[in-house]
């Protein structure tokens, strides 16, 4: 196990360099996955997230969108039981 740890430490710098040059890099260990990403890319991704409030106030216009409720009666469904 110590050999694997040393190997991982030796190659972490390579993974970081590759993330800086080529973009996000995945590191997989068993069923776990982590991503090494440049801080600038991370900041852009995080800042892109909008709150629901921001989306409602600054998002696409809903003008002309039909938001009326369908008032037709619901249909009966036969679940195959007795009754």
ZADO-29403 format. One record per residue: residue number from 1; residue in one letter; chain; x, y, z of N, C-alpha, C in turn. Coordinates in nm, 2 decimals. Each point is the difference from the previous one (the first is absolute). Example, Ala and Ser with C-alpha at 12.3 -4.5 7.8 and 13.67 -1.06 7.14 Angstrom:
# ZADO-29403
<atom><seq>1</seq><type>A</type><mol>A</mol><n_X>1.32</n_X><n_Y>-0.57</n_Y><n_Z>0.78</n_Z><ca_X>-0.09</ca_X><ca_Y>0.12</ca_Y><ca_Z>0.00</ca_Z><c_X>0.09</c_X><c_Y>0.12</c_Y><c_Z>0.00</c_Z></atom>
<atom><seq>2</seq><type>S</type><mol>A</mol><n_X>-0.04</n_X><n_Y>0.11</n_Y><n_Z>-0.07</n_Z><ca_X>0.09</ca_X><ca_Y>0.11</ca_Y><ca_Z>0.00</ca_Z><c_X>-0.08</c_X><c_Y>0.11</c_Y><c_Z>0.08</c_Z></atom>
END
This chain:
# ZADO-29403
<atom><seq>1</seq><type>X</type><mol>A</mol><n_X>0.08</n_X><n_Y>-0.12</n_Y><n_Z>0.00</n_Z><ca_X>-0.08</ca_X><ca_Y>0.12</ca_Y><ca_Z>0.00</ca_Z><c_X>0.09</c_X><c_Y>0.13</c_Y><c_Z>0.00</c_Z></atom>
<atom><seq>2</seq><type>X</type><mol>A</mol><n_X>0.11</n_X><n_Y>-0.01</n_Y><n_Z>0.07</n_Z><ca_X>0.09</ca_X><ca_Y>0.12</ca_Y><ca_Z>0.01</ca_Z><c_X>0.05</c_X><c_Y>0.03</c_Y><c_Z>-0.14</c_Z></atom>
<atom><seq>3</seq><type>X</type><mol>A</mol><n_X>0.02</n_X><n_Y>-0.10</n_Y><n_Z>-0.08</n_Z><ca_X>0.05</ca_X><ca_Y>0.03</ca_Y><ca_Z>-0.14</ca_Z><c_X>-0.10</c_X><c_Y>0.07</c_Y><c_Z>-0.08</c_Z></atom>
<atom><seq>4</seq><type>X</type><mol>A</mol><n_X>-0.13</n_X><n_Y>-0.04</n_Y><n_Z>0.02</n_Z><ca_X>-0.10</ca_X><ca_Y>0.07</ca_Y><ca_Z>-0.08</ca_Z><c_X>-0.02</c_X><c_Y>0.15</c_Y><c_Z>0.04</c_Z></atom>
<atom><seq>5</seq><type>X</type><mol>A</mol><n_X>0.01</n_X><n_Y>0.02</n_Y><n_Z>0.13</n_Z><ca_X>0.00</ca_X><ca_Y>0.14</ca_Y><ca_Z>0.05</ca_Z><c_X>0.11</c_X><c_Y>0.08</c_Y><c_Z>-0.05</c_Z></atom>
<atom><seq>6</seq><type>X</type><mol>A</mol><n_X>0.12</n_X><n_Y>-0.05</n_Y><n_Z>0.00</n_Z><ca_X>0.11</ca_X><ca_Y>0.07</ca_Y><ca_Z>-0.06</ca_Z><c_X>-0.02</c_X><c_Y>0.03</c_Y><c_Z>-0.15</c_Z></atom>
<atom><seq>7</seq><type>X</type><mol>A</mol><n_X>-0.05</n_X><n_Y>-0.10</n_Y><n_Z>-0.07</n_Z><ca_X>-0.02</ca_X><ca_Y>0.01</ca_Y><ca_Z>-0.14</ca_Z><c_X>-0.10</c_X><c_Y>0.11</c_Y><c_Z>-0.03</c_Z></atom>
<atom><seq>8</seq><type>X</type><mol>A</mol><n_X>-0.11</n_X><n_Y>0.00</n_Y><n_Z>0.08</n_Z><ca_X>-0.10</ca_X><ca_Y>0.11</ca_Y><ca_Z>-0.01</ca_Z><c_X>0.05</c_X><c_Y>0.13</c_Y><c_Z>0.02</c_Z></atom>
<atom><seq>9</seq><type>X</type><mol>A</mol><n_X>0.09</n_X><n_Y>0.01</n_Y><n_Z>0.11</n_Z><ca_X>0.06</ca_X><ca_Y>0.13</ca_Y><ca_Z>0.03</ca_Z><c_X>0.09</c_X><c_Y>0.05</c_Y><c_Z>-0.11</c_Z></atom>
<atom><seq>10</seq><type>X</type><mol>A</mol><n_X>0.07</n_X><n_Y>-0.09</n_Y><n_Z>-0.06</n_Z><ca_X>0.09</ca_X><ca_Y>0.03</ca_Y><ca_Z>-0.11</ca_Z><c_X>-0.07</c_X><c_Y>0.05</c_Y><c_Z>-0.12</c_Z></atom>
<atom><seq>11</seq><type>X</type><mol>A</mol><n_X>-0.12</n_X><n_Y>-0.05</n_Y><n_Z>-0.02</n_Z><ca_X>-0.08</ca_X><ca_Y>0.04</ca_Y><ca_Z>-0.13</ca_Z><c_X>-0.10</c_X><c_Y>0.11</c_Y><c_Z>0.03</c_Z></atom>
<atom><seq>12</seq><type>X</type><mol>A</mol><n_X>-0.02</n_X><n_Y>0.04</n_Y><n_Z>0.12</n_Z><ca_X>-0.10</ca_X><ca_Y>0.10</ca_Y><ca_Z>0.02</ca_Z><c_X>0.04</c_X><c_Y>0.13</c_Y><c_Z>-0.06</c_Z></atom>
<atom><seq>13</seq><type>X</type><mol>A</mol><n_X>0.13</n_X><n_Y>0.03</n_Y><n_Z>0.00</n_Z><ca_X>0.05</ca_X><ca_Y>0.12</ca_Y><ca_Z>-0.07</ca_Z><c_X>-0.03</c_X><c_Y>0.00</c_Y><c_Z>-0.15</c_Z></atom>
<atom><seq>14</seq><type>X</type><mol>A</mol><n_X>0.01</n_X><n_Y>-0.12</n_Y><n_Z>-0.06</n_Z><ca_X>-0.03</ca_X><ca_Y>-0.02</ca_Y><ca_Z>-0.14</ca_Z><c_X>-0.14</c_X><c_Y>0.02</c_Y><c_Z>-0.03</c_Z></atom>
<atom><seq>15</seq><type>X</type><mol>A</mol><n_X>-0.09</n_X><n_Y>-0.04</n_Y><n_Z>0.09</n_Z><ca_X>-0.14</ca_X><ca_Y>0.02</ca_Y><ca_Z>-0.01</ca_Z><c_X>-0.04</c_X><c_Y>0.14</c_Y><c_Z>0.00</c_Z></atom>
<atom><seq>16</seq><type>X</type><mol>A</mol><n_X>0.06</n_X><n_Y>0.07</n_Y><n_Z>0.10</n_Z><ca_X>-0.02</ca_X><ca_Y>0.15</ca_Y><ca_Z>0.01</ca_Z><c_X>0.05</c_X><c_Y>0.07</c_Y><c_Z>-0.12</c_Z></atom>
<atom><seq>17</seq><type>X</type><mol>A</mol><n_X>0.12</n_X><n_Y>-0.03</n_Y><n_Z>-0.05</n_Z><ca_X>0.05</ca_X><ca_Y>0.06</ca_Y><ca_Z>-0.12</ca_Z><c_X>-0.10</c_X><c_Y>-0.02</c_Y><c_Z>-0.12</c_Z></atom>
<atom><seq>18</seq><type>X</type><mol>A</mol><n_X>-0.05</n_X><n_Y>-0.12</n_Y><n_Z>-0.01</n_Z><ca_X>-0.09</ca_X><ca_Y>-0.04</ca_Y><ca_Z>-0.11</ca_Z><c_X>-0.13</c_X><c_Y>0.08</c_Y><c_Z>0.01</c_Z></atom>
<atom><seq>19</seq><type>X</type><mol>A</mol><n_X>-0.05</n_X><n_Y>0.02</n_Y><n_Z>0.13</n_Z><ca_X>-0.12</ca_X><ca_Y>0.07</ca_Y><ca_Z>0.02</ca_Z><c_X>0.02</c_X><c_Y>0.15</c_Y><c_Z>-0.04</c_Z></atom>
<atom><seq>20</seq><type>X</type><mol>A</mol><n_X>0.11</n_X><n_Y>0.05</n_Y><n_Z>0.02</n_Z><ca_X>0.03</ca_X><ca_Y>0.14</ca_Y><ca_Z>-0.03</ca_Z><c_X>0.01</c_X><c_Y>0.02</c_Y><c_Z>-0.15</c_Z></atom>
<atom><seq>21</seq><type>X</type><mol>A</mol><n_X>0.06</n_X><n_Y>-0.10</n_Y><n_Z>-0.07</n_Z><ca_X>0.02</ca_X><ca_Y>0.00</ca_Y><ca_Z>-0.15</ca_Z><c_X>-0.12</c_X><c_Y>-0.03</c_Y><c_Z>-0.07</c_Z></atom>
<atom><seq>22</seq><type>X</type><mol>A</mol><n_X>-0.07</n_X><n_Y>-0.11</n_Y><n_Z>0.04</n_Z><ca_X>-0.10</ca_X><ca_Y>-0.06</ca_Y><ca_Z>-0.09</ca_Z><c_X>-0.14</c_X><c_Y>0.00</c_Y><c_Z>0.06</c_Z></atom>
<atom><seq>23</seq><type>X</type><mol>A</mol><n_X>-0.02</n_X><n_Y>0.04</n_Y><n_Z>0.13</n_Z><ca_X>-0.13</ca_X><ca_Y>0.01</ca_Y><ca_Z>0.06</ca_Z><c_X>-0.02</c_X><c_Y>-0.11</c_Y><c_Z>0.10</c_Z></atom>
<atom><seq>24</seq><type>X</type><mol>A</mol><n_X>-0.12</n_X><n_Y>-0.01</n_Y><n_Z>0.06</n_Z><ca_X>-0.03</ca_X><ca_Y>-0.09</ca_Y><ca_Z>0.11</ca_Z><c_X>0.05</c_X><c_Y>-0.14</c_Y><c_Z>-0.02</c_Z></atom>
<atom><seq>25</seq><type>X</type><mol>A</mol><n_X>0.06</n_X><n_Y>-0.06</n_Y><n_Z>0.11</n_Z><ca_X>0.05</ca_X><ca_Y>-0.13</ca_Y><ca_Z>0.00</ca_Z><c_X>-0.07</c_X><c_Y>-0.08</c_Y><c_Z>0.11</c_Z></atom>
<atom><seq>26</seq><type>X</type><mol>A</mol><n_X>-0.05</n_X><n_Y>-0.12</n_Y><n_Z>-0.04</n_Z><ca_X>-0.06</ca_X><ca_Y>-0.09</ca_Y><ca_Z>0.10</ca_Z><c_X>0.10</c_X><c_Y>-0.09</c_Y><c_Z>0.06</c_Z></atom>
<atom><seq>27</seq><type>X</type><mol>A</mol><n_X>-0.01</n_X><n_Y>-0.02</n_Y><n_Z>0.14</n_Z><ca_X>0.08</ca_X><ca_Y>-0.10</ca_Y><ca_Z>0.07</ca_Z><c_X>-0.10</c_X><c_Y>-0.10</c_Y><c_Z>0.06</c_Z></atom>
<atom><seq>28</seq><type>X</type><mol>A</mol><n_X>0.02</n_X><n_Y>-0.13</n_Y><n_Z>-0.04</n_Z><ca_X>-0.10</ca_X><ca_Y>-0.10</ca_Y><ca_Z>0.04</ca_Z><c_X>0.07</c_X><c_Y>-0.09</c_Y><c_Z>0.10</c_Z></atom>
<atom><seq>29</seq><type>X</type><mol>A</mol><n_X>-0.07</n_X><n_Y>-0.03</n_Y><n_Z>0.11</n_Z><ca_X>0.05</ca_X><ca_Y>-0.10</ca_Y><ca_Z>0.10</ca_Z><c_X>-0.12</c_X><c_Y>-0.08</c_Y><c_Z>0.04</c_Z></atom>
<atom><seq>30</seq><type>X</type><mol>A</mol><n_X>0.01</n_X><n_Y>-0.13</n_Y><n_Z>-0.04</n_Z><ca_X>-0.11</ca_X><ca_Y>-0.09</ca_Y><ca_Z>0.03</ca_Z><c_X>-0.13</c_X><c_Y>0.06</c_Y><c_Z>-0.06</c_Z></atom>
<atom><seq>31</seq><type>X</type><mol>A</mol><n_X>-0.10</n_X><n_Y>0.03</n_Y><n_Z>0.08</n_Z><ca_X>-0.13</ca_X><ca_Y>0.06</ca_Y><ca_Z>-0.05</ca_Z><c_X>0.00</c_X><c_Y>0.15</c_Y><c_Z>0.02</c_Z></atom>
<atom><seq>32</seq><type>X</type><mol>A</mol><n_X>0.11</n_X><n_Y>0.06</n_Y><n_Z>0.05</n_Z><ca_X>0.01</ca_X><ca_Y>0.15</ca_Y><ca_Z>0.02</ca_Z><c_X>0.06</c_X><c_Y>0.07</c_Y><c_Z>-0.11</c_Z></atom>
<atom><seq>33</seq><type>X</type><mol>A</mol><n_X>-0.05</n_X><n_Y>0.11</n_Y><n_Z>-0.04</n_Z><ca_X>0.06</ca_X><ca_Y>0.08</ca_Y><ca_Z>-0.11</ca_Z><c_X>0.01</c_X><c_Y>0.15</c_Y><c_Z>0.06</c_Z></atom>
<atom><seq>34</seq><type>X</type><mol>A</mol><n_X>0.12</n_X><n_Y>0.06</n_Y><n_Z>-0.02</n_Z><ca_X>0.02</ca_X><ca_Y>0.14</ca_Y><ca_Z>0.02</ca_Z><c_X>0.05</c_X><c_Y>0.06</c_Y><c_Z>-0.12</c_Z></atom>
<atom><seq>35</seq><type>X</type><mol>A</mol><n_X>-0.02</n_X><n_Y>0.14</n_Y><n_Z>-0.01</n_Z><ca_X>0.04</ca_X><ca_Y>0.07</ca_Y><ca_Z>-0.12</ca_Z><c_X>0.10</c_X><c_Y>0.11</c_Y><c_Z>0.05</c_Z></atom>
<atom><seq>36</seq><type>X</type><mol>A</mol><n_X>0.11</n_X><n_Y>0.00</n_Y><n_Z>-0.07</n_Z><ca_X>0.10</ca_X><ca_Y>0.11</ca_Y><ca_Z>0.02</ca_Z><c_X>-0.03</c_X><c_Y>0.10</c_Y><c_Z>-0.11</c_Z></atom>
<atom><seq>37</seq><type>X</type><mol>A</mol><n_X>-0.03</n_X><n_Y>0.13</n_Y><n_Z>0.04</n_Z><ca_X>-0.03</ca_X><ca_Y>0.10</ca_Y><ca_Z>-0.09</ca_Z><c_X>0.07</c_X><c_Y>0.13</c_Y><c_Z>0.03</c_Z></atom>
<atom><seq>38</seq><type>X</type><mol>A</mol><n_X>0.04</n_X><n_Y>0.07</n_Y><n_Z>-0.10</n_Z><ca_X>0.06</ca_X><ca_Y>0.13</ca_Y><ca_Z>0.02</ca_Z><c_X>-0.09</c_X><c_Y>0.10</c_Y><c_Z>0.08</c_Z></atom>
<atom><seq>39</seq><type>X</type><mol>A</mol><n_X>0.05</n_X><n_Y>0.07</n_Y><n_Z>0.09</n_Z><ca_X>-0.08</ca_X><ca_Y>0.09</ca_Y><ca_Z>0.08</ca_Z><c_X>-0.08</c_X><c_Y>0.10</c_Y><c_Z>-0.08</c_Z></atom>
<atom><seq>40</seq><type>X</type><mol>A</mol><n_X>0.06</n_X><n_Y>0.05</n_Y><n_Z>-0.11</n_Z><ca_X>-0.08</ca_X><ca_Y>0.09</ca_Y><ca_Z>-0.09</ca_Z><c_X>-0.12</c_X><c_Y>-0.06</c_Y><c_Z>-0.06</c_Z></atom>
<atom><seq>41</seq><type>X</type><mol>A</mol><n_X>0.01</n_X><n_Y>-0.13</n_Y><n_Z>-0.04</n_Z><ca_X>-0.11</ca_X><ca_Y>-0.07</ca_Y><ca_Z>-0.05</ca_Z><c_X>-0.10</c_X><c_Y>-0.03</c_Y><c_Z>0.11</c_Z></atom>
<atom><seq>42</seq><type>X</type><mol>A</mol><n_X>0.04</n_X><n_Y>-0.03</n_Y><n_Z>0.12</n_Z><ca_X>-0.09</ca_X><ca_Y>-0.02</ca_Y><ca_Z>0.11</ca_Z><c_X>-0.08</c_X><c_Y>0.12</c_Y><c_Z>0.03</c_Z></atom>
<atom><seq>43</seq><type>X</type><mol>A</mol><n_X>0.07</n_X><n_Y>0.11</n_Y><n_Z>0.00</n_Z><ca_X>-0.07</ca_X><ca_Y>0.13</ca_Y><ca_Z>0.03</ca_Z><c_X>-0.11</c_X><c_Y>0.03</c_Y><c_Z>-0.10</c_Z></atom>
<atom><seq>44</seq><type>X</type><mol>A</mol><n_X>0.04</n_X><n_Y>-0.02</n_Y><n_Z>-0.13</n_Z><ca_X>-0.10</ca_X><ca_Y>0.02</ca_Y><ca_Z>-0.11</ca_Z><c_X>-0.12</c_X><c_Y>-0.09</c_Y><c_Z>0.02</c_Z></atom>
<atom><seq>45</seq><type>X</type><mol>A</mol><n_X>0.02</n_X><n_Y>-0.13</n_Y><n_Z>0.03</n_Z><ca_X>-0.11</ca_X><ca_Y>-0.10</ca_Y><ca_Z>0.02</ca_Z><c_X>-0.08</c_X><c_Y>0.04</c_Y><c_Z>0.11</c_Z></atom>
<atom><seq>46</seq><type>X</type><mol>A</mol><n_X>0.06</n_X><n_Y>0.04</n_Y><n_Z>0.11</n_Z><ca_X>-0.08</ca_X><ca_Y>0.03</ca_Y><ca_Z>0.12</ca_Z><c_X>-0.08</c_X><c_Y>0.13</c_Y><c_Z>-0.02</c_Z></atom>
<atom><seq>47</seq><type>X</type><mol>A</mol><n_X>0.06</n_X><n_Y>0.10</n_Y><n_Z>-0.06</n_Z><ca_X>-0.07</ca_X><ca_Y>0.13</ca_Y><ca_Z>-0.02</ca_Z><c_X>-0.11</c_X><c_Y>-0.02</c_Y><c_Z>-0.10</c_Z></atom>
<atom><seq>48</seq><type>X</type><mol>A</mol><n_X>0.00</n_X><n_Y>-0.10</n_Y><n_Z>-0.08</n_Z><ca_X>-0.11</ca_X><ca_Y>-0.02</ca_Y><ca_Z>-0.10</ca_Z><c_X>-0.13</c_X><c_Y>-0.05</c_Y><c_Z>0.07</c_Z></atom>
<atom><seq>49</seq><type>X</type><mol>A</mol><n_X>0.01</n_X><n_Y>-0.05</n_Y><n_Z>0.12</n_Z><ca_X>-0.12</ca_X><ca_Y>-0.05</ca_Y><ca_Z>0.06</ca_Z><c_X>-0.08</c_X><c_Y>0.12</c_Y><c_Z>0.04</c_Z></atom>
<atom><seq>50</seq><type>X</type><mol>A</mol><n_X>-0.13</n_X><n_Y>-0.01</n_Y><n_Z>-0.03</n_Z><ca_X>-0.09</ca_X><ca_Y>0.10</ca_Y><ca_Z>0.04</ca_Z><c_X>-0.11</c_X><c_Y>-0.05</c_Y><c_Z>0.10</c_Z></atom>
<atom><seq>51</seq><type>X</type><mol>A</mol><n_X>-0.04</n_X><n_Y>0.09</n_Y><n_Z>0.08</n_Z><ca_X>-0.11</ca_X><ca_Y>-0.04</ca_Y><ca_Z>0.09</ca_Z><c_X>-0.13</c_X><c_Y>0.00</c_Y><c_Z>-0.08</c_Z></atom>
<atom><seq>52</seq><type>X</type><mol>A</mol><n_X>-0.10</n_X><n_Y>-0.06</n_Y><n_Z>0.06</n_Z><ca_X>-0.13</ca_X><ca_Y>0.00</ca_Y><ca_Z>-0.06</ca_Z><c_X>-0.05</c_X><c_Y>0.15</c_Y><c_Z>-0.01</c_Z></atom>
<atom><seq>53</seq><type>X</type><mol>A</mol><n_X>0.02</n_X><n_Y>0.08</n_Y><n_Z>0.10</n_Z><ca_X>-0.04</ca_X><ca_Y>0.14</ca_Y><ca_Z>0.00</ca_Z><c_X>0.07</c_X><c_Y>0.07</c_Y><c_Z>-0.12</c_Z></atom>
<atom><seq>54</seq><type>X</type><mol>A</mol><n_X>0.13</n_X><n_Y>-0.02</n_Y><n_Z>-0.02</n_Z><ca_X>0.07</ca_X><ca_Y>0.06</ca_Y><ca_Z>-0.12</ca_Z><c_X>-0.06</c_X><c_Y>-0.05</c_Y><c_Z>-0.13</c_Z></atom>
<atom><seq>55</seq><type>X</type><mol>A</mol><n_X>-0.03</n_X><n_Y>-0.12</n_Y><n_Z>-0.01</n_Z><ca_X>-0.06</ca_X><ca_Y>-0.06</ca_Y><ca_Z>-0.12</ca_Z><c_X>-0.14</c_X><c_Y>0.06</c_Y><c_Z>-0.03</c_Z></atom>
<atom><seq>56</seq><type>X</type><mol>A</mol><n_X>-0.08</n_X><n_Y>0.01</n_Y><n_Z>0.11</n_Z><ca_X>-0.14</ca_X><ca_Y>0.06</ca_Y><ca_Z>-0.02</ca_Z><c_X>0.01</c_X><c_Y>0.14</c_Y><c_Z>-0.04</c_Z></atom>
<atom><seq>57</seq><type>X</type><mol>A</mol><n_X>0.09</n_X><n_Y>0.08</n_Y><n_Z>0.06</n_Z><ca_X>0.00</ca_X><ca_Y>0.14</ca_Y><ca_Z>-0.03</ca_Z><c_X>0.08</c_X><c_Y>0.04</c_Y><c_Z>-0.12</c_Z></atom>
<atom><seq>58</seq><type>X</type><mol>A</mol><n_X>0.10</n_X><n_Y>-0.08</n_Y><n_Z>-0.03</n_Z><ca_X>0.09</ca_X><ca_Y>0.03</ca_Y><ca_Z>-0.11</ca_Z><c_X>0.00</c_X><c_Y>-0.10</c_Y><c_Z>-0.12</c_Z></atom>
<atom><seq>59</seq><type>X</type><mol>A</mol><n_X>-0.08</n_X><n_Y>-0.10</n_Y><n_Z>0.02</n_Z><ca_X>0.00</ca_X><ca_Y>-0.11</ca_Y><ca_Z>-0.10</ca_Z><c_X>-0.08</c_X><c_Y>0.04</c_Y><c_Z>-0.13</c_Z></atom>
<atom><seq>60</seq><type>X</type><mol>A</mol><n_X>-0.02</n_X><n_Y>-0.10</n_Y><n_Z>-0.08</n_Z><ca_X>-0.08</ca_X><ca_Y>0.02</ca_Y><ca_Z>-0.12</ca_Z><c_X>-0.14</c_X><c_Y>0.05</c_Y><c_Z>0.03</c_Z></atom>
<atom><seq>61</seq><type>X</type><mol>A</mol><n_X>-0.05</n_X><n_Y>0.08</n_Y><n_Z>-0.09</n_Z><ca_X>-0.14</ca_X><ca_Y>0.05</ca_Y><ca_Z>0.01</ca_Z><c_X>-0.10</c_X><c_Y>-0.11</c_Y><c_Z>-0.01</c_Z></atom>
<atom><seq>62</seq><type>X</type><mol>A</mol><n_X>-0.11</n_X><n_Y>0.01</n_Y><n_Z>0.08</n_Z><ca_X>-0.11</ca_X><ca_Y>-0.10</ca_Y><ca_Z>-0.01</ca_Z><c_X>-0.12</c_X><c_Y>0.07</c_Y><c_Z>-0.07</c_Z></atom>
<atom><seq>63</seq><type>X</type><mol>A</mol><n_X>0.03</n_X><n_Y>0.12</n_Y><n_Z>-0.05</n_Z><ca_X>-0.11</ca_X><ca_Y>0.08</ca_Y><ca_Z>-0.06</ca_Z><c_X>-0.05</c_X><c_Y>-0.08</c_Y><c_Z>-0.12</c_Z></atom>
<atom><seq>64</seq><type>X</type><mol>A</mol><n_X>-0.13</n_X><n_Y>-0.02</n_Y><n_Z>-0.01</n_Z><ca_X>-0.07</ca_X><ca_Y>-0.07</ca_Y><ca_Z>-0.11</ca_Z><c_X>-0.01</c_X><c_Y>-0.15</c_Y><c_Z>0.03</c_Z></atom>
<atom><seq>65</seq><type>X</type><mol>A</mol><n_X>0.06</n_X><n_Y>-0.05</n_Y><n_Z>0.11</n_Z><ca_X>-0.01</ca_X><ca_Y>-0.14</ca_Y><ca_Z>0.04</ca_Z><c_X>-0.13</c_X><c_Y>-0.03</c_Y><c_Z>0.06</c_Z></atom>
<atom><seq>66</seq><type>X</type><mol>A</mol><n_X>-0.07</n_X><n_Y>-0.10</n_Y><n_Z>-0.05</n_Z><ca_X>-0.14</ca_X><ca_Y>-0.03</ca_Y><ca_Z>0.05</ca_Z><c_X>0.02</c_X><c_Y>-0.08</c_Y><c_Z>0.13</c_Z></atom>
<atom><seq>67</seq><type>X</type><mol>A</mol><n_X>-0.04</n_X><n_Y>0.06</n_Y><n_Z>0.11</n_Z><ca_X>0.01</ca_X><ca_Y>-0.06</ca_Y><ca_Z>0.13</ca_Z><c_X>-0.13</c_X><c_Y>-0.03</c_Y><c_Z>0.06</c_Z></atom>
<atom><seq>68</seq><type>X</type><mol>A</mol><n_X>-0.10</n_X><n_Y>-0.01</n_Y><n_Z>-0.09</n_Z><ca_X>-0.14</ca_X><ca_Y>-0.03</ca_Y><ca_Z>0.05</ca_Z><c_X>-0.01</c_X><c_Y>-0.15</c_Y><c_Z>0.04</c_Z></atom>
<atom><seq>69</seq><type>X</type><mol>A</mol><n_X>-0.08</n_X><n_Y>-0.03</n_Y><n_Z>0.09</n_Z><ca_X>-0.02</ca_X><ca_Y>-0.13</ca_Y><ca_Z>0.05</ca_Z><c_X>-0.10</c_X><c_Y>-0.08</c_Y><c_Z>-0.08</c_Z></atom>
<atom><seq>70</seq><type>X</type><mol>A</mol><n_X>0.03</n_X><n_Y>-0.12</n_Y><n_Z>-0.03</n_Z><ca_X>-0.09</ca_X><ca_Y>-0.09</ca_Y><ca_Z>-0.07</ca_Z><c_X>-0.12</c_X><c_Y>-0.04</c_Y><c_Z>0.09</c_Z></atom>
<atom><seq>71</seq><type>X</type><mol>A</mol><n_X>-0.12</n_X><n_Y>0.05</n_Y><n_Z>-0.03</n_Z><ca_X>-0.11</ca_X><ca_Y>-0.03</ca_Y><ca_Z>0.09</ca_Z><c_X>-0.08</c_X><c_Y>-0.12</c_Y><c_Z>-0.04</c_Z></atom>
<atom><seq>72</seq><type>X</type><mol>A</mol><n_X>0.04</n_X><n_Y>-0.08</n_Y><n_Z>-0.10</n_Z><ca_X>-0.07</ca_X><ca_Y>-0.12</ca_Y><ca_Z>-0.04</ca_Z><c_X>0.00</c_X><c_Y>-0.10</c_Y><c_Z>0.12</c_Z></atom>
<atom><seq>73</seq><type>X</type><mol>A</mol><n_X>-0.11</n_X><n_Y>-0.08</n_Y><n_Z>0.01</n_Z><ca_X>-0.01</ca_X><ca_Y>-0.10</ca_Y><ca_Z>0.11</ca_Z><c_X>0.11</c_X><c_Y>-0.11</c_Y><c_Z>-0.02</c_Z></atom>
<atom><seq>74</seq><type>X</type><mol>A</mol><n_X>0.05</n_X><n_Y>-0.05</n_Y><n_Z>0.12</n_Z><ca_X>0.10</ca_X><ca_Y>-0.10</ca_Y><ca_Z>-0.01</ca_Z><c_X>-0.06</c_X><c_Y>-0.13</c_Y><c_Z>-0.05</c_Z></atom>
<atom><seq>75</seq><type>X</type><mol>A</mol><n_X>0.08</n_X><n_Y>-0.09</n_Y><n_Z>-0.05</n_Z><ca_X>-0.05</ca_X><ca_Y>-0.12</ca_Y><ca_Z>-0.06</ca_Z><c_X>0.00</c_X><c_Y>-0.11</c_Y><c_Z>0.11</c_Z></atom>
<atom><seq>76</seq><type>X</type><mol>A</mol><n_X>-0.09</n_X><n_Y>-0.10</n_Y><n_Z>-0.02</n_Z><ca_X>-0.01</ca_X><ca_Y>-0.11</ca_Y><ca_Z>0.10</ca_Z><c_X>0.11</c_X><c_Y>-0.10</c_Y><c_Z>-0.05</c_Z></atom>
<atom><seq>77</seq><type>X</type><mol>A</mol><n_X>0.06</n_X><n_Y>-0.06</n_Y><n_Z>0.10</n_Z><ca_X>0.11</ca_X><ca_Y>-0.10</ca_Y><ca_Z>-0.02</ca_Z><c_X>-0.04</c_X><c_Y>-0.13</c_Y><c_Z>0.06</c_Z></atom>
<atom><seq>78</seq><type>X</type><mol>A</mol><n_X>0.00</n_X><n_Y>-0.11</n_Y><n_Z>-0.08</n_Z><ca_X>-0.04</ca_X><ca_Y>-0.13</ca_Y><ca_Z>0.06</ca_Z><c_X>0.13</c_X><c_Y>-0.07</c_Y><c_Z>0.04</c_Z></atom>
<atom><seq>79</seq><type>X</type><mol>A</mol><n_X>0.01</n_X><n_Y>-0.02</n_Y><n_Z>0.13</n_Z><ca_X>0.12</ca_X><ca_Y>-0.06</ca_Y><ca_Z>0.06</ca_Z><c_X>-0.01</c_X><c_Y>-0.15</c_Y><c_Z>0.01</c_Z></atom>
<atom><seq>80</seq><type>X</type><mol>A</mol><n_X>-0.11</n_X><n_Y>-0.06</n_Y><n_Z>-0.06</n_Z><ca_X>-0.01</ca_X><ca_Y>-0.14</ca_Y><ca_Z>-0.01</ca_Z><c_X>-0.06</c_X><c_Y>-0.07</c_Y><c_Z>0.13</c_Z></atom>
<atom><seq>81</seq><type>X</type><mol>A</mol><n_X>-0.03</n_X><n_Y>0.08</n_Y><n_Z>0.10</n_Z><ca_X>-0.05</ca_X><ca_Y>-0.05</ca_Y><ca_Z>0.12</ca_Z><c_X>-0.15</c_X><c_Y>-0.01</c_Y><c_Z>0.00</c_Z></atom>
<atom><seq>82</seq><type>X</type><mol>A</mol><n_X>-0.06</n_X><n_Y>-0.07</n_Y><n_Z>0.10</n_Z><ca_X>-0.14</ca_X><ca_Y>-0.01</ca_Y><ca_Z>0.01</ca_Z><c_X>-0.06</c_X><c_Y>0.13</c_Y><c_Z>0.06</c_Z></atom>
<atom><seq>83</seq><type>X</type><mol>A</mol><n_X>-0.12</n_X><n_Y>0.03</n_Y><n_Z>-0.04</n_Z><ca_X>-0.06</ca_X><ca_Y>0.11</ca_Y><ca_Z>0.06</ca_Z><c_X>-0.09</c_X><c_Y>0.08</c_Y><c_Z>-0.09</c_Z></atom>
END
